């Protein structure tokens, strides 16, 4: 699809319209970002098709800022806009890997006030995330779910090619546990975002992103497995 490189709001509208067309054919979508702004129009299209959706969100940041440098639509605001638009089922939202600095005092609290389960990175250190994902499936199951993976959810040792790296993040085995732990959910779409080729001098981050997308394809509904 073509989206305006000059007008952000026009680009957001174009993304929403494109995904609405795809969903009209009964497809499950897999998207590659781009910054995390792209998830807002995707979720709007999802909600028009499925109603408010649950969310599994892997990220170093909660992305629930109200305004970023004067803009209501930016890569740090999509999930606040999504809540305001009524397109998330807030009791079925989990954010995993949150850490680092914020822009405001409520960066971590606002999500919890909406009913989100916020899993800070410290809860993930030095352990398998299989038990966490059992909790996640229990929480977000029972309805359509969207999976959004910001590459900075990973520690920059594994994915340095992003614009907002934060130390102390998830490991690659943990990332695989999270995605594979979504098997059995009613996934209606997924994405990997925030890979920045200009910072990915070795190409490692792009390779990681491609592998994460492959793992997502393997857990989508209707995919046959061999255990």
C-alpha positions in Angstrom: 0.0 0.0 0.0 1.1 3.6 -0.5 0.9 6.0 2.5 1.8 9.7 2.5 5.4 10.4 3.7 4.5 14.0 4.3 1.2 13.9 6.1 1.1 11.7 9.2 -2.7 11.8 9.7 -3.3 11.1 6.1 -0.9 8.1 6.3 -2.8 6.8 9.4 -6.1 7.0 7.6 -4.6 5.2 4.6 -3.3 2.4 6.8 -6.7 2.0 8.5 -8.5 1.8 5.1 -6.0 -0.7 3.7 -6.3 -3.0 6.7 -10.1 -2.7 6.7 -10.0 -4.0 3.1 -7.8 -6.9 4.1 -10.0 -7.8 7.0 -13.0 -7.7 4.8 -11.6 -10.7 3.0 -11.4 -12.6 6.3 -7.6 -12.4 6.6 -5.4 -12.5 9.6 -2.8 -9.8 9.1 0.9 -9.7 9.9 2.5 -6.2 9.7 6.0 -4.9 9.7 6.7 -1.4 11.1 7.6 1.4 10.9 7.3 3.0 14.3 4.6 2.1 16.7 2.2 4.7 15.4 1.1 2.1 12.8 -0.7 0.0 15.4 -3.4 2.6 16.0 -5.0 2.5 12.6 -4.5 -1.3 12.5 -6.4 -1.6 15.8 -9.1 0.7 14.5 -9.6 -1.6 11.6 -9.5 -4.6 13.8 -12.2 -3.2 16.1 -14.5 -2.4 13.2 -14.3 -6.0 12.1 -14.1 -7.8 15.5 -15.2 -5.3 18.2 -12.8 -4.3 20.9 -9.8 -6.6 21.0 -7.5 -7.9 23.6 -3.8 -7.1 23.3 -0.5 -8.8 24.1 2.1 -5.9 23.8 5.8 -6.5 24.2 7.7 -3.2 24.6 10.2 -1.3 26.8 7.6 1.4 26.9 3.9 1.5 27.6 3.2 3.9 24.7 0.3 5.6 26.6 1.6 9.1 26.5 -1.1 11.8 26.0 1.0 14.1 23.9 4.5 13.9 22.4 6.1 17.2 21.3 2.6 18.6 20.8 1.2 15.7 18.8 -1.6 13.4 19.8 -0.7 10.8 17.3 2.9 9.5 17.6 4.8 6.3 18.3 4.5 6.8 22.1 0.7 7.5 22.2 -1.1 4.7 20.3 -2.5 2.8 23.2 -3.9 5.8 25.0 -5.7 6.8 21.8 -6.9 3.2 21.4 -8.4 3.3 24.9 -10.0 6.6 24.2 -11.5 5.3 21.0 -12.9 2.2 22.8 -11.1 -0.3 20.5 -9.3 -2.2 23.3 -10.9 -4.6 25.7 -8.9 -3.2 28.6 -9.4 -6.1 30.9 -7.7 -8.3 28.3 -4.5 -6.2 27.7 -1.1 -7.3 28.9 2.1 -5.3 28.4 5.4 -7.2 28.9 9.0 -6.0 29.3 8.2 -2.4 30.4 11.3 -0.6 31.8 13.4 2.4 31.5 12.7 6.1 31.8 9.3 7.8 31.0 8.1 11.1 30.0 5.6 11.6 32.8 4.9 10.2 36.3 1.9 8.2 35.2 3.7 6.4 32.3 3.4 3.1 34.2 0.4 3.8 36.3 -2.1 4.9 33.7 -2.0 1.5 32.0 -2.8 -0.2 35.3 -5.6 2.3 36.0 -7.3 1.2 32.7 -7.1 -2.5 33.8 -4.0 -3.5 31.9 -1.7 -6.1 33.3 1.7 -4.5 33.2 4.7 -6.9 33.5 7.8 -4.8 34.2 11.1 -6.2 32.9 12.3 -7.0 36.4 9.6 -9.6 36.7 11.1 -11.4 33.7 14.8 -11.4 34.7 16.5 -14.8 35.2 13.5 -16.9 34.5 11.4 -18.7 32.0 8.3 -16.9 30.8 6.2 -20.0 30.3 4.4 -19.5 33.6 3.7 -15.9 32.7 2.3 -16.9 29.4 -0.1 -19.3 31.1 -1.4 -16.3 33.0 -1.6 -14.3 29.9 -3.6 -16.9 28.0 -6.0 -17.1 30.9 -6.4 -13.3 31.0 -6.7 -12.4 27.3 -8.4 -15.6 26.0 -12.1 -15.7 25.2 -12.1 -13.2 22.4 -10.1 -11.7 19.6 -6.5 -10.8 20.4 -3.9 -8.6 18.7 -0.1 -9.2 19.2 2.2 -6.2 18.9 6.0 -6.7 19.4 8.1 -3.5 19.6 11.7 -4.7 19.0 13.0 -2.6 21.9 11.2 -5.0 24.2 14.3 -7.0 23.6 17.5 -6.1 25.3 19.7 -4.1 22.9 22.3 -6.9 23.1 19.9 -8.8 20.9 18.4 -6.0 18.9 20.4 -2.8 18.9 18.9 -1.4 15.7 16.1 0.7 17.1 15.6 4.3 17.9 14.8 3.9 21.7 16.9 1.1 23.1 16.6 0.4 26.8 19.0 -1.9 28.8 17.6 -4.8 30.9 15.2 -6.2 28.3 14.0 -9.6 27.3 16.3 -12.2 25.9 15.6 -14.0 22.6 14.6 -17.3 24.3 12.1 -15.3 26.4 10.8 -13.6 23.2 10.2 -17.0 21.7 8.4 -18.1 24.8 6.1 -15.1 24.7 5.2 -15.6 21.0 4.9 -19.4 21.3 2.9 -18.9 24.5 0.2 -17.1 22.3 -0.6 -20.4 20.6 -4.3 -21.2 21.0 -5.4 -17.6 21.3 -7.8 -16.1 18.8 -5.1 -14.0 17.2 -6.6 -11.7 14.6 -3.4 -9.9 13.7 0.2 -9.2 14.8 3.1 -7.0 14.1 6.8 -6.3 14.7 7.7 -2.6 14.8 10.4 -0.1 15.6 13.3 -1.8 13.7 15.4 1.1 12.4 17.7 0.1 9.5 19.8 3.2 9.9 20.9 1.9 13.3 21.1 -1.7 12.3 24.7 -1.6 11.1 25.2 -5.4 11.3 21.8 -6.4 10.1 21.3 -8.4 13.3 18.1 -6.6 14.3 16.5 -7.2 11.0 17.3 -10.9 11.2 15.8 -11.0 14.7 12.7 -9.2 13.5 12.3 -11.7 10.6 12.6 -14.6 12.9 10.0 -13.1 15.3 7.6 -12.7 12.4 8.1 -16.3 11.4 7.3 -17.4 14.9 4.1 -15.3 14.8 3.1 -17.0 11.6 3.5 -20.3 13.3 1.1 -19.5 16.1 -1.7 -18.0 14.0 -5.1 -19.7 14.1 -5.5 -22.5 11.6 -1.8 -23.3 11.4 -1.1 -27.0 11.8 1.5 -28.1 14.2 3.6 -31.2 14.6 4.6 -31.7 18.3 
